[in-house]
């Protein structure tokens, strides 16, 4: 569920603000890991 929503949002966000998406993704990955 989370993956699906994230992917859909990521695609839209990436097109508009790829910088924010990348930064947010990195932080989440680090926190999860």
Backbone as JSON, one array per atom type, in Angstrom:
{
  "sequence": "XXXXXXXXXXXXXXXXXXXXXXXXXXXXXXXXX",
  "N": [[0.84, -1.19, 0.0], [1.8, 1.33, 0.94], [4.03, 1.55, -0.68], [2.88, 1.67, -3.24], [1.38, 4.09, -3.14], [3.47, 5.85, -2.63], [5.03, 5.61, -4.93], [3.31, 6.59, -6.91], [2.92, 9.24, -6.05], [5.56, 10.08, -5.98], [6.32, 10.08, -8.67], [4.76, 12.21, -9.68], [5.59, 14.31, -7.99], [8.32, 14.3, -8.47], [8.47, 15.21, -11.09], [7.65, 17.82, -10.74], [9.1, 18.82, -8.48], [11.95, 17.6, -8.26], [14.16, 17.81, -6.66], [13.29, 18.13, -3.98], [11.91, 15.73, -3.66], [13.99, 13.78, -3.92], [15.58, 14.48, -1.73], [13.85, 14.06, 0.4], [13.31, 11.36, 0.14], [15.82, 10.19, 0.6], [16.23, 10.8, 3.31], [14.11, 9.35, 4.47], [14.83, 6.75, 3.78], [17.23, 6.44, 5.17], [16.34, 6.68, 7.78], [14.59, 4.51, 7.99], [16.35, 2.45, 7.5]],
  "CA": [[0.0, 0.0, 0.0], [2.66, 2.52, 1.06], [4.87, 1.61, -1.88], [2.07, 2.13, -4.37], [1.11, 5.52, -2.97], [4.75, 6.59, -2.73], [5.43, 5.63, -6.34], [2.41, 7.51, -7.64], [3.24, 10.61, -5.62], [6.95, 10.36, -6.35], [6.33, 10.43, -10.1], [4.22, 13.58, -9.84], [6.46, 15.24, -7.26], [9.62, 14.34, -9.15], [8.33, 16.08, -12.27], [7.53, 19.22, -10.28], [10.23, 19.18, -7.61], [12.82, 16.43, -8.1], [15.11, 18.04, -5.55], [12.6, 17.84, -2.7], [11.63, 14.28, -3.61], [15.24, 13.07, -3.64], [16.02, 14.77, -0.35], [12.92, 13.4, 1.33], [13.5, 9.91, -0.02], [17.08, 9.83, 1.27], [16.01, 10.85, 4.76], [13.25, 8.22, 4.86], [15.62, 5.52, 3.64], [18.2, 6.41, 6.28], [15.59, 6.46, 9.03], [14.07, 3.13, 7.96], [17.49, 1.53, 7.59]],
  "C": [[0.89, 1.26, 0.0], [3.51, 2.67, -0.21], [4.09, 2.17, -3.06], [1.84, 3.64, -4.29], [2.39, 6.33, -3.17], [5.15, 6.72, -4.2], [4.6, 6.64, -7.12], [2.76, 8.96, -7.31], [4.65, 10.98, -6.09], [7.02, 10.8, -7.82], [5.86, 11.86, -10.31], [5.16, 14.59, -9.18], [7.79, 15.39, -8.01], [9.56, 15.29, -10.35], [8.29, 17.54, -11.85], [8.73, 19.64, -9.44], [11.1, 17.95, -7.32], [13.79, 16.59, -6.94], [14.47, 17.66, -4.21], [12.38, 16.34, -2.57], [12.91, 13.52, -3.23], [15.66, 13.27, -2.19], [15.11, 14.01, 0.63], [13.14, 11.88, 1.29], [14.76, 9.47, 0.75], [16.86, 9.78, 2.78], [15.17, 9.66, 5.21], [14.06, 6.93, 4.83], [16.57, 5.37, 4.83], [17.48, 6.07, 7.59], [15.13, 5.0, 9.1], [15.23, 2.16, 8.17], [18.15, 1.69, 8.94]]
}
